[in-house]
């Protein structure tokens, strides 16, 4: 699915950028350009970040608990 139409960036690319450590929409923009132009996708970028962090927290609890 396309997340940023300005740059043609897909959710797959965003997932990779977040998996590599991006934690803000600005960091995503710096890494791949998504969210740097019109900004309409920033809400979606933040939702993807939150989802990754939630999954990581659940996995951490599962491993330690």
URNOR-V990915 format. One record per residue. N is the residue number from 1. RES is the residue in one small letter. PHI is phi in radians with two decimals (* if undefined). OMEGA is omega in whole degrees, -180 to 180 (999 if undefined). D_CENTER is the distance of its C-alpha to the mean C-alpha in Angstrom with 1 decimal. Layout:
n = <N	N>
res = <RES	RES>
phi = <PHI	PHI>
omega = <OMEGA	OMEGA>
d_center = <D_CENTER	D_CENTER>
//
This chain:
n = <1	2	3	4	5	6	7	8	9	10	11	12	13	14	15	16	17	18	19	20	21	22	23	24	25	26	27	28	29	30	31	32	33	34	35	36	37	38	39	40	41	42	43	44	45	46	47	48	49	50	51	52	53	54	55	56	57	58	59	60	61	62	63	64	65>
res = <x	x	x	x	x	x	x	x	x	x	x	x	x	x	x	x	x	x	x	x	x	x	x	x	x	x	x	x	x	x	x	x	x	x	x	x	x	x	x	x	x	x	x	x	x	x	x	x	x	x	x	x	x	x	x	x	x	x	x	x	x	x	x	x	x>
phi = <*	-1.35	-1.73	-2.01	-1.31	-1.08	-1.91	1.26	-1.49	-1.65	-1.09	-1.08	-1.13	-1.09	-1.01	-1.13	-1.11	-1.19	-1.08	-1.56	2.07	-1.15	-2.18	-2.40	-1.13	-1.14	-1.13	-1.13	-1.03	-1.16	-1.37	-2.40	1.64	-1.12	1.53	-1.52	-1.61	-1.37	1.50	-1.13	-1.62	-1.06	-1.08	-1.15	-1.04	-1.13	-1.16	-1.14	-1.03	-1.05	-1.10	-1.08	-1.15	-1.14	-1.10	-1.10	-1.15	-1.13	-1.15	-1.12	-1.12	-1.14	-1.24	-1.49	-1.79>
omega = <176	177	-179	-180	-180	-177	-178	-177	-178	178	178	179	180	178	179	-179	179	178	179	171	179	-178	177	177	177	178	176	179	179	-177	-174	178	-179	179	-176	-177	-173	177	-178	-177	-174	177	179	178	180	177	178	177	-179	179	178	-179	178	179	179	179	179	179	179	178	-179	-179	-177	-175	999>
d_center = <13.1	12.5	9.7	11.2	15.0	16.0	14.7	14.6	11.1	10.4	7.9	9.3	8.5	4.7	5.5	7.9	6.5	4.7	8.0	9.9	9.3	7.0	7.4	7.7	7.2	10.2	9.2	6.6	9.8	12.0	10.6	10.6	11.9	9.5	10.4	13.4	16.1	16.9	13.8	14.1	10.5	9.3	10.1	8.0	4.8	6.4	7.3	4.5	4.3	8.0	8.5	7.6	9.8	12.3	12.8	13.3	15.8	17.6	18.0	19.3	21.7	22.9	23.7	25.4	27.1>
//
